[in-house]
Amino acid sequence: MSNKDFSPINVPLEKGKRYAWCTCGYSENQPLCDGGHRAKDATGPLRFEAEEDKEAWLCTCKRTKNPPFCDGSHNA
């Protein structure tokens, strides 16, 4: 898989809404969790609440040091 396949995805976040960011890579609904980790006995999602209405680039390579947000690790 190329680095391009791990490009972050821009997600509109709503203040106060809770999200589940996929930590395992098995979700078909990247970058958010769809429960795919259960069938693979993989790590569960990182749950977070949006602090403000904004668009955010969420990581898909799972190597970010600032989960769930992209920090450019997919370019390394």
C-alpha positions as CSV (number, residue, x, y, z in Angstrom):
1,M,0.0,0.0,0.0
2,S,1.4,3.4,-0.9
3,N,1.6,6.5,1.3
4,K,-1.2,8.0,-0.9
5,D,-3.5,5.2,0.4
6,F,-3.0,6.6,3.9
7,S,-3.9,10.2,3.2
8,P,-6.0,11.8,5.9
9,I,-9.7,12.3,5.4
10,N,-11.4,15.6,6.0
11,V,-14.3,15.1,8.5
12,P,-16.8,17.8,9.6
13,L,-17.0,17.6,13.4
14,E,-19.9,19.0,15.4
15,K,-19.4,20.5,18.8
16,G,-20.5,18.2,21.6
17,K,-20.9,15.2,19.3
18,R,-19.0,12.0,20.2
19,Y,-17.0,10.1,17.5
20,A,-15.2,6.8,17.4
21,W,-11.9,6.9,15.4
22,C,-10.7,3.6,14.0
23,T,-7.4,2.6,15.6
24,C,-7.0,-0.8,13.9
25,G,-7.5,-0.1,10.1
26,Y,-10.2,-2.7,9.6
27,S,-13.1,-0.3,9.4
28,E,-14.7,0.1,6.0
29,N,-15.9,3.5,7.1
30,Q,-12.4,5.1,7.5
31,P,-11.4,7.1,9.4
32,L,-14.3,6.2,11.8
33,C,-15.0,2.9,13.4
34,D,-17.7,0.6,12.1
35,G,-17.0,-2.3,14.5
36,G,-14.7,-4.2,12.0
37,H,-12.1,-4.7,14.9
38,R,-14.4,-7.2,16.6
39,A,-14.2,-9.8,13.8
40,K,-10.4,-9.4,13.7
41,D,-9.9,-9.3,17.5
42,A,-8.1,-6.0,17.0
43,T,-8.0,-2.8,19.1
44,G,-11.2,-0.9,19.7
45,P,-11.8,2.7,18.7
46,L,-10.5,5.9,20.3
47,R,-13.6,7.8,21.4
48,F,-13.6,11.6,21.4
49,E,-15.9,14.5,21.7
50,A,-15.6,17.5,19.3
51,E,-14.8,20.7,21.2
52,E,-16.0,22.9,18.4
53,D,-17.7,22.9,15.0
54,K,-14.9,22.5,12.5
55,E,-13.5,20.4,9.7
56,A,-10.6,18.2,10.8
57,W,-8.2,16.0,8.9
58,L,-8.4,12.6,10.6
59,C,-5.5,10.1,10.3
60,T,-5.9,6.8,8.3
61,C,-2.3,5.5,8.6
62,K,-2.7,5.0,12.4
63,R,0.8,6.3,13.0
64,T,-0.1,9.8,14.2
65,K,1.3,11.0,17.4
66,N,-1.8,13.2,17.9
67,P,-4.7,10.8,17.4
68,P,-7.2,11.1,15.9
69,F,-5.8,14.0,14.0
70,C,-3.3,13.7,11.1
71,D,0.3,14.8,11.9
72,G,1.8,13.9,8.6
73,S,3.2,10.5,9.7
74,H,1.9,8.9,6.5
75,N,4.5,10.9,4.6
76,A,7.4,9.4,6.5
